[in-house]
Amino acid sequence: MDNFTTTTEAPIAIHTDQIWGRHQFLHESPGLAIPCIVVLAFASFVGTLGNVLVIVAVATQKSLQNKESTFIVNLAISDLYITTVADPMGIVAKLEGEQFFDSIPGLCQTIASICTVSCIVSLGSIACLSFNRYIHICHNRHYNRIFTGRNCVIICGALYVVGITMVLLNLTGIGDHGFDRKSLECIWDRMATFPYTVVFSVTLVWVPVLVTGISYINLYIYVLNSQKRVQQYSTMTPTSENKDHDKNESEKTNHPDNHSNQPFIHRISVRKSLHLARTIFVVYAVFSICWIPFAILMVVDTHNTFAHAVHLYITVFAHLHPSLNWLVYYATNKKFAVAFDKLLFMNKWVPRLRPAVPSLHITASHTRECHSQQ
């Protein structure tokens, strides 16, 4: 029997990167290219319209001009960069290929760097909004001290500092930005420095996810406890002595010179805050669905072996988030819905399906009349 030897080589990471020429991606992979281009074009148009509507609505509608709107506007401004610059340049990248950006030195790095800052600011703003609602509802006595107008602006500015710091690390040789041949985007270089990739993933996605999630878990517990206290109070049977005392207190508090509406106003304020909290929770859910697959992919694909289509679709899916926030506002928040209808002149020809929201003054006045008639 002849002697023979077999050589078993260690598996080599398969790199499917290739430099795509002009229109090459469209011609060779139309099944991948066309859906991505159509989705990005639609997201760019819808997202730009929606984020502009959010900014104009807050600027023109007094009912939307409050402290939490500082974060909403900050979110819309950062999202506007994605929808007006990053998405259109993503379309250019898929049509023109890497050679287009090579012909304009610094263009791809600039787009990718600003995109990094914008994404960090967007996701950080969502986390700040969630924490804002948590403090307002669960620790209301501290709200005005923590979330002053000045502090809100400082927090928004701090988000930009974090994003810019992540970009400036590239100057020290940590990480990089450029053209990604898997996703065909100008984006941060996930393969440059793996520890930077992990830190970037944590900063971009997991910190906002944890902050927002913890805020809503505590908020949910607070609401459950409040409902239990209300049920316990409603089941208590007052004695005749307590009834007389309550009657005397009611006559006192119904006097127009007294602040009889403070408990009622507080309940209305909490109810409105819960409505906005619900809106932000939906934004958080959309953000998680869009970005968590991206964050996992960046950390898991350490050897760049995942398929080209996986990177392409997950990256496009993540960039849909900035185009969806305003639709969440419209669908879940009456104030934004009314403002958007007014700005788009839809209130003149679309039947009003949402019931009018009575003002706090009218509702409180109606409550006083009911008390006086009893």
LUMKENU-534269 format. One line per field, with one value per residue (C-alpha): residue number from 0; x, z, y. Coordinates in nm, 4 decimals. Layout:
// residues N
seq = (NUM_...)
X = (X_...)
Z = (Z_...)
Y = (Y_...)
END
This chain:
// residues 374
seq = (0_1_2_3_4_5_6_7_8_9_10_11_12_13_14_15_16_17_18_19_20_21_22_23_24_25_26_27_28_29_30_31_32_33_34_35_36_37_38_39_40_41_42_43_44_45_46_47_48_49_50_51_52_53_54_55_56_57_58_59_60_61_62_63_64_65_66_67_68_69_70_71_72_73_74_75_76_77_78_79_80_81_82_83_84_85_86_87_88_89_90_91_92_93_94_95_96_97_98_99_100_101_102_103_104_105_106_107_108_109_110_111_112_113_114_115_116_117_118_119_120_121_122_123_124_125_126_127_128_129_130_131_132_133_134_135_136_137_138_139_140_141_142_143_144_145_146_147_148_149_150_151_152_153_154_155_156_157_158_159_160_161_162_163_164_165_166_167_168_169_170_171_172_173_174_175_176_177_178_179_180_181_182_183_184_185_186_187_188_189_190_191_192_193_194_195_196_197_198_199_200_201_202_203_204_205_206_207_208_209_210_211_212_213_214_215_216_217_218_219_220_221_222_223_224_225_226_227_228_229_230_231_232_233_234_235_236_237_238_239_240_241_242_243_244_245_246_247_248_249_250_251_252_253_254_255_256_257_258_259_260_261_262_263_264_265_266_267_268_269_270_271_272_273_274_275_276_277_278_279_280_281_282_283_284_285_286_287_288_289_290_291_292_293_294_295_296_297_298_299_300_301_302_303_304_305_306_307_308_309_310_311_312_313_314_315_316_317_318_319_320_321_322_323_324_325_326_327_328_329_330_331_332_333_334_335_336_337_338_339_340_341_342_343_344_345_346_347_348_349_350_351_352_353_354_355_356_357_358_359_360_361_362_363_364_365_366_367_368_369_370_371_372_373)
X = (0.0000_0.1379_0.2036_0.0208_-0.0285_-0.3172_-0.2732_-0.5519_-0.5273_-0.6882_-1.0044_-0.9357_-1.1828_-1.3635_-1.3708_-1.6306_-1.5420_-1.5090_-1.4745_-1.7952_-1.7712_-2.0255_-2.3688_-2.2013_-2.3984_-2.7240_-2.6429_-2.4982_-2.7283_-3.0545_-3.2437_-3.0393_-2.9808_-3.3290_-3.5118_-3.2384_-3.2398_-3.6202_-3.6382_-3.3641_-3.5274_-3.8656_-3.7105_-3.5199_-3.8308_-4.0686_-3.8113_-3.7099_-4.0735_-4.1544_-3.8552_-3.9137_-4.2775_-4.1671_-3.9356_-4.1915_-4.4720_-4.2766_-4.1693_-4.5239_-4.7544_-4.7496_-4.8979_-4.5787_-4.3333_-4.2177_-3.9002_-3.9340_-3.9715_-3.6059_-3.5118_-3.7742_-3.6330_-3.2788_-3.3826_-3.5461_-3.2413_-3.0006_-3.2394_-3.2622_-2.8958_-2.9601_-3.2603_-3.1144_-2.7491_-2.6708_-2.9614_-2.9134_-2.5396_-2.6173_-2.8076_-2.5114_-2.2787_-2.4870_-2.5118_-2.1692_-1.9588_-1.6484_-1.4554_-1.6859_-1.5830_-1.2172_-1.2304_-1.3320_-1.0813_-1.2309_-1.5943_-1.6747_-1.4915_-1.6778_-2.0187_-1.9464_-1.8094_-2.1083_-2.3376_-2.1746_-2.2337_-2.5908_-2.6763_-2.5335_-2.7280_-3.0506_-3.0391_-2.9167_-3.2083_-3.4525_-3.2904_-3.3084_-3.6759_-3.7551_-3.5661_-3.7431_-4.0855_-3.9767_-3.8708_-4.1803_-4.4208_-4.2417_-4.0402_-4.2328_-4.1088_-3.7558_-3.8543_-3.8307_-3.4979_-3.3408_-3.4928_-3.4602_-3.4495_-3.0774_-3.0082_-3.2009_-2.9857_-2.6684_-2.7726_-2.8373_-2.4972_-2.3334_-2.4703_-2.2871_-1.9697_-1.9941_-2.0457_-1.7602_-1.5321_-1.6030_-1.5009_-1.1902_-1.0587_-0.9801_-0.7055_-0.5249_-0.5393_-0.8454_-1.1088_-1.1747_-1.4445_-1.4709_-1.6448_-1.7764_-1.7743_-2.0263_-2.3005_-2.1976_-2.2173_-1.9901_-1.9828_-1.7507_-1.4928_-1.6038_-1.2873_-1.0303_-1.0150_-1.2340_-1.2345_-1.3481_-1.6241_-1.7427_-1.7310_-1.9070_-2.1813_-2.2299_-2.2348_-2.4580_-2.7174_-2.6872_-2.6588_-2.9742_-3.1537_-3.0681_-3.1449_-3.4774_-3.5688_-3.4933_-3.6895_-3.9972_-3.9757_-3.9738_-4.2505_-4.4616_-4.4102_-4.5052_-4.8290_-4.9233_-4.8686_-5.0698_-5.3600_-5.3525_-5.3661_-5.6617_-5.8473_-5.7811_-5.9042_-6.2186_-6.3128_-6.2953_-6.6383_-6.6330_-6.8026_-7.0715_-6.8204_-6.5769_-6.8575_-6.9361_-6.5664_-6.5318_-6.8389_-6.6914_-6.3563_-6.5342_-6.7161_-6.3844_-6.1953_-6.4760_-6.4375_-6.3046_-6.0290_-5.8774_-5.6589_-5.9300_-5.8088_-5.4539_-5.5177_-5.7255_-5.4635_-5.1957_-5.3979_-5.4463_-5.0737_-4.9807_-5.2290_-5.0816_-4.7329_-4.8314_-4.9623_-4.6278_-4.4480_-4.6467_-4.5385_-4.1727_-4.2034_-4.3202_-4.0275_-3.8017_-3.9530_-3.8994_-3.5443_-3.4702_-3.6113_-3.4070_-3.0747_-3.0268_-2.9663_-2.7037_-2.5297_-2.5239_-2.3917_-2.1051_-1.9808_-2.0506_-1.8966_-1.5426_-1.3799_-1.5972_-1.7355_-2.1064_-2.2799_-2.2871_-2.6691_-2.6832_-2.4734_-2.6564_-3.0098_-2.9357_-2.7593_-3.0445_-3.2959_-3.1125_-3.1194_-3.4993_-3.5420_-3.4936_-3.7723_-4.0284_-4.0251_-4.2594_-4.5110_-4.5094_-4.5834_-4.8690_-5.0230_-4.9930_-4.9916_-5.2955_-5.1072_-4.8593_-5.1361_-5.3375_-5.0245_-4.9229_-5.2749_-5.2735_-4.9318_-5.0247_-5.3720_-5.5216_-5.7603_-5.9586_-6.0414_-5.9724_-6.2622_-6.1615_-6.1539_-5.9839_-6.2084_-6.1186_-5.9103_-6.0731_-5.8444_-5.7406_-5.9223_-6.2547_-6.2278_-6.1454_-6.4335_-6.6707_-6.5501_-6.6171_-6.9722_-7.0321_-6.9090_-7.1257_-7.4384_-7.3826)
Z = (0.0000_-0.1028_0.1657_0.1342_0.3445_0.3698_0.4538_0.6428_0.6233_0.8714_0.7344_0.5770_0.6144_0.2878_0.1831_-0.0786_-0.1010_-0.4477_-0.5945_-0.7763_-1.0845_-1.2200_-1.2473_-1.1987_-0.8850_-1.0586_-1.3646_-1.1868_-0.8833_-0.9754_-0.7211_-0.4439_-0.5934_-0.7040_-0.3724_-0.1778_-0.4076_-0.4053_-0.0264_0.0261_-0.2193_-0.0487_0.2986_0.1956_0.0641_0.3415_0.6166_0.4981_0.4753_0.8167_1.0049_0.8579_0.9693_1.3237_1.3440_1.1937_1.4120_1.7328_1.6148_1.5268_1.7683_2.1262_2.2569_2.1463_2.2877_2.6107_2.7601_2.6159_2.2684_2.2935_2.2579_1.9895_1.7781_1.8447_1.7225_1.4105_1.3236_1.3523_1.1576_0.8888_0.8020_0.7409_0.5171_0.3212_0.2870_0.3989_0.2232_-0.1121_-0.0981_-0.0223_-0.3506_-0.5275_-0.3722_-0.5041_-0.8517_-0.9010_-0.6895_-0.4826_-0.7673_-0.7569_-0.3980_-0.4726_-0.7323_-0.4636_-0.1761_0.1706_0.0558_0.1827_0.5126_0.5738_0.4987_0.7181_1.0078_1.0183_0.9873_1.2983_1.4972_1.3696_1.4628_1.8133_1.8672_1.7353_1.9518_2.2529_2.2132_2.2319_2.5547_2.6976_2.6023_2.7789_3.0922_3.0755_3.0820_3.3647_3.5837_3.4941_3.5906_3.8659_4.0308_3.9342_4.2272_4.0837_3.7197_3.6985_3.8802_3.6522_3.3172_3.2995_2.9543_2.9932_3.1077_2.8137_2.5709_2.7552_2.7379_2.3640_2.3179_2.5229_2.2775_1.9957_2.2060_2.2473_1.8744_1.7766_2.0295_1.8687_1.5320_1.6631_1.7939_1.4297_1.4409_1.7038_1.4901_1.6628_1.4082_1.0763_0.8350_0.4662_0.1952_0.3085_0.0218_0.1890_0.2604_-0.0206_0.2126_0.3394_0.6988_0.9932_0.9265_1.1360_1.0467_1.1354_1.5124_1.6695_2.0252_1.8679_1.6904_2.0230_2.1933_1.8968_1.9065_2.2796_2.2512_1.9460_2.0363_2.3670_2.5988_2.4537_2.4617_2.8292_2.9426_2.7610_2.8675_3.2360_3.2256_3.0849_3.3196_3.6185_3.4593_3.4098_3.7744_3.8890_3.6854_3.8194_4.1789_4.1161_3.9776_4.2829_4.5155_4.3229_4.3434_4.7155_4.7731_4.5664_4.7713_5.1034_5.2556_5.4230_5.7616_5.8174_6.0077_5.7195_5.4785_5.6684_5.6765_5.3023_5.2350_5.4305_5.2520_4.9183_4.9909_5.0831_4.7839_4.5442_4.6383_4.3339_4.5424_4.6333_4.4183_4.3846_4.0525_4.1490_4.2036_3.8872_3.6888_3.8168_3.6993_3.3569_3.3392_3.4271_3.1720_2.8972_3.0014_2.9768_2.6254_2.5220_2.7028_2.4924_2.1776_2.2793_2.3661_2.0121_1.8769_2.1069_1.9796_1.6168_1.6982_1.8654_1.5765_1.3237_1.5058_1.7193_1.4162_1.2947_1.6346_1.6587_1.3047_1.3641_1.6657_1.5431_1.1951_1.3250_1.0181_0.7568_0.6343_0.6359_0.3010_0.1084_0.1082_0.4884_0.5404_0.2665_0.3898_0.7612_0.7019_0.4880_0.7468_1.0254_0.8267_0.7948_1.1556_1.0970_0.8373_1.0650_1.3819_1.2524_1.1431_1.4986_1.6277_1.3806_1.4649_1.8450_1.9506_1.8949_1.9292_1.6576_1.4416_1.4558_1.3893_1.0895_0.9462_0.9771_0.8140_0.5265_0.4944_0.5509_0.8135_0.5364_0.3393_0.5632_0.8003_1.1603_1.2975_1.6200_1.8826_1.9817_2.2933_2.5385_2.6903_3.0516_3.1389_2.9930_3.1527_3.4936_3.4677_3.3809_3.6861_3.9149_3.7801_3.8448_4.2033_4.2643_4.1432_4.3806)
Y = (0.0000_0.3326_0.5806_0.9069_1.2101_1.4507_1.8112_1.9830_2.3584_2.5882_2.7476_3.0798_3.3629_3.4111_3.7716_3.8408_4.2077_4.3419_4.6840_4.7635_4.9807_5.2236_5.0563_4.7168_4.6333_4.7211_4.5089_4.2050_4.1924_4.3636_4.1538_4.3135_4.6564_4.7586_4.6933_4.8745_5.1759_5.2004_5.1716_5.4316_5.6734_5.6373_5.6676_5.9793_6.1562_6.0519_6.1047_6.4509_6.5603_6.4179_6.5576_6.9030_6.8765_6.7915_7.0934_7.3340_7.1953_7.2525_7.5989_7.7123_7.5282_7.6563_7.3305_7.1524_7.4045_7.2404_7.0977_6.7499_6.8987_7.0051_6.6380_6.5793_6.8624_6.7418_6.3977_6.5434_6.7555_6.4629_6.2380_6.5036_6.4513_6.0804_6.1430_6.4370_6.3309_5.9761_5.8026_5.9837_5.9206_5.5562_5.5453_5.7080_5.4485_5.1607_5.3119_5.4684_5.2330_5.2944_5.4579_5.7601_5.8384_5.7664_6.0422_6.2963_6.2647_6.2943_6.2838_5.9346_5.9860_6.3113_6.1596_5.8586_6.0655_6.2992_5.9965_5.8472_6.1664_6.1895_5.8305_5.8667_6.1907_6.0357_5.7278_5.9257_6.1675_5.8765_5.7586_6.1135_6.1417_5.8170_5.9236_6.2609_6.0915_5.8629_6.1563_6.3594_6.0813_5.8914_6.1715_6.4821_6.6912_6.6730_6.7272_7.1063_7.1021_6.8394_6.9301_7.3045_7.4598_7.5191_7.1631_7.0188_7.2167_7.1094_6.7428_6.7714_6.9336_6.6555_6.3980_6.5756_6.5775_6.1984_6.1501_6.3813_6.2093_5.8712_6.0196_6.1973_5.8657_5.7883_6.0509_5.8428_5.5297_5.3840_5.2865_5.4538_5.5635_5.4918_5.2907_4.9536_4.7031_4.4746_4.7272_4.9652_5.2637_5.5362_5.4233_5.3558_5.0863_4.7886_4.5920_4.8597_4.8049_4.5378_4.6864_5.0140_4.8221_4.6822_5.0236_5.1816_4.9188_4.9699_5.3497_5.3571_5.0957_4.9145_5.2173_5.3823_5.0453_4.9881_5.3444_5.3471_4.9953_5.0583_5.3851_5.2135_4.9166_5.1550_5.3602_5.0480_4.9451_5.2952_5.2918_4.9475_5.0608_5.3775_5.1762_4.9492_5.2505_5.3950_5.0641_5.0352_5.3911_5.3357_5.0268_5.2143_5.2962_5.6388_5.6798_5.9430_6.1539_6.1398_6.2234_6.5448_6.6279_6.5621_6.7766_7.0695_7.0257_7.0146_7.3415_7.5018_7.3792_7.4719_7.8338_8.0288_8.1878_7.8506_7.6278_7.3662_7.2334_7.1414_6.7659_6.7543_6.9424_6.7057_6.4043_6.5606_6.6399_6.2811_6.1478_6.3655_6.2658_5.8988_5.9616_6.1089_5.8257_5.5793_5.7628_5.7553_5.3871_5.3109_5.5145_5.3087_4.9832_5.0864_5.1940_4.8590_4.6582_4.8567_4.8859_4.5755_4.3467_4.5946_4.6060_4.2270_4.1870_4.4292_4.2353_3.8814_3.9075_3.9445_3.7867_3.9567_3.6231_3.7005_3.7276_4.0522_4.0530_4.0226_4.3361_4.5211_4.4632_4.5014_4.8348_4.9662_4.8442_5.0287_5.3531_5.3341_5.4426_5.8194_5.8105_5.6472_5.8588_6.1278_5.8635_5.7312_6.0834_6.1180_5.7808_5.7953_6.1623_6.3833_6.7103_6.6177_6.4715_6.7936_7.0028_6.7884_6.8014_7.1786_7.2169_6.9869_7.1463_6.8034_6.9362_7.1057_6.7929_6.4942_6.4084_6.4556_6.1028_6.2006_6.3583_6.7109_6.7386_6.9848_7.2398_7.2109_7.5348_7.4171_7.0746_7.2202_7.4696_7.1866_6.9948_7.2934_7.3205_6.9521_6.9874_7.2954_7.1158_6.8242)
END
